[in-house]
């Protein structure tokens, strides 16, 4: 993977330890964008947890974190993919391993969108998945995030199921 120059004033490269604080900031922006919440401060314990998780991902052979590094503004985007493996559940003559590339947490700063950064990040993530013999890419996005839906649909992603969420207390109350 490494470093990939573009003609648009940015480079896609593997994330480094010194990038992690800005990447945590991107994750916060992504979460706020999805939830529609106003900007707020991240708890220090959550910041440390995210830094630790990203740091461990830098060292993992089955995970790939990349950043978009702009010559004019520094880091302006990030992307993350990891390889998820599972065994077939049916009786087979030989063990079968299924692999998926789980794309997670792709972000491009709003003022740098529509410059090809999103596609450049994705090209790098897809190349990593292919290098690990991954035939399928999976991702999640919020049903309310129309911008994400449009971008992913344009790239060929189609919903294959529904993920629902509920508070435990709500389910417990409904079961009573």
Order of alpha helices (4+ residues) and beta strands (2+ residues): beta-beta-alpha-alpha-beta-beta-beta-alpha-beta-alpha-alpha
